Amino acid sequence: FGMYFRVAEREIISGNFLSGEILNTTGMQIHLLLIDDDGLVQSLDSFLKFTRSAAVFEIPMTFQGGPIVTQQLLMAVGSIGRLDTIKAMNGTPAQDFFTALQDEQSARALDIDMSMIAFSVK
């Protein structure tokens, strides 16, 4: 059974926090990614705190721009080995990011676990 999220709320009021935990992470290096409604992937690793049983996060959310039509995605990526793509491709379009991640996975024969949830900011 792979990694999974447990979050307090998936509809966040602007100015509040998206908080929760990523469970079943033992033995893996964990990364937290945001895939925004513009399709860009951004690392949120700096918001992770690790406990014995989970990776915990609390991320401030602020509504910017016009009404959000689509939800944003939060993704956890775990691997036994380091993933250079996370840092190297931070801030790039999702298609480019995940192509590079797949290339790294294949080149280094890494087993990668992923989990994703959707959320919105009001």
Solvent accessible surface area in square Angstrom, and as a share of the most:
residue,aa,sasa,rsa
1,F,204,0.85
2,G,36,0.35
3,M,11,0.05
4,Y,87,0.33
5,F,23,0.10
6,R,137,0.50
7,V,33,0.19
8,A,77,0.60
9,E,109,0.49
10,R,118,0.43
11,E,94,0.42
12,I,6,0.03
13,I,110,0.56
14,S,42,0.27
15,G,54,0.52
16,N,74,0.38
17,F,105,0.44
18,L,0,0.00
19,S,31,0.20
20,G,15,0.15
21,E,40,0.18
22,I,0,0.00
23,L,18,0.09
24,N,69,0.35
25,T,14,0.08
26,T,126,0.73
27,G,61,0.58
28,M,46,0.20
29,Q,83,0.37
30,I,12,0.06
31,H,27,0.12
32,L,0,0.00
33,L,0,0.00
34,L,28,0.14
35,I,18,0.09
36,D,25,0.13
37,D,69,0.36
38,D,119,0.62
39,G,27,0.26
40,L,58,0.29
41,V,0,0.00
42,Q,70,0.31
43,S,34,0.22
44,L,20,0.10
45,D,46,0.24
46,S,105,0.68
47,F,68,0.28
48,L,19,0.09
49,K,146,0.62
50,F,126,0.52
51,T,79,0.46
52,R,241,0.88
53,S,79,0.51
54,A,3,0.03
55,A,0,0.00
56,V,53,0.31
57,F,4,0.01
58,E,100,0.45
59,I,6,0.03
60,P,72,0.45
61,M,20,0.09
62,T,92,0.53
63,F,70,0.29
64,Q,146,0.65
65,G,67,0.65
66,G,48,0.46
67,P,122,0.77
68,I,46,0.23
69,V,144,0.83
70,T,78,0.46
71,Q,93,0.41
72,Q,21,0.09
73,L,58,0.29
74,L,0,0.00
75,M,13,0.06
76,A,0,0.00
77,V,0,0.00
78,G,0,0.00
79,S,0,0.00
80,I,125,0.63
81,G,20,0.19
82,R,138,0.50
83,L,9,0.04
84,D,66,0.34
85,T,10,0.06
86,I,5,0.03
87,K,178,0.75
88,A,81,0.63
89,M,47,0.21
90,N,77,0.39
91,G,37,0.36
92,T,33,0.19
93,P,67,0.42
94,A,25,0.20
95,Q,148,0.66
96,D,71,0.37
97,F,1,0.00
98,F,54,0.23
99,T,71,0.42
100,A,26,0.20
101,L,3,0.02
102,Q,117,0.52
103,D,87,0.45
104,E,19,0.09
105,Q,61,0.27
106,S,85,0.55
107,A,87,0.68
108,R,85,0.31
109,A,94,0.73
110,L,27,0.14
111,D,118,0.61
112,I,25,0.13
113,D,39,0.20
114,M,83,0.37
115,S,19,0.13
116,M,96,0.43
117,I,25,0.13
118,A,19,0.15
119,F,1,0.01
120,S,20,0.13
121,V,12,0.07
122,K,131,0.56
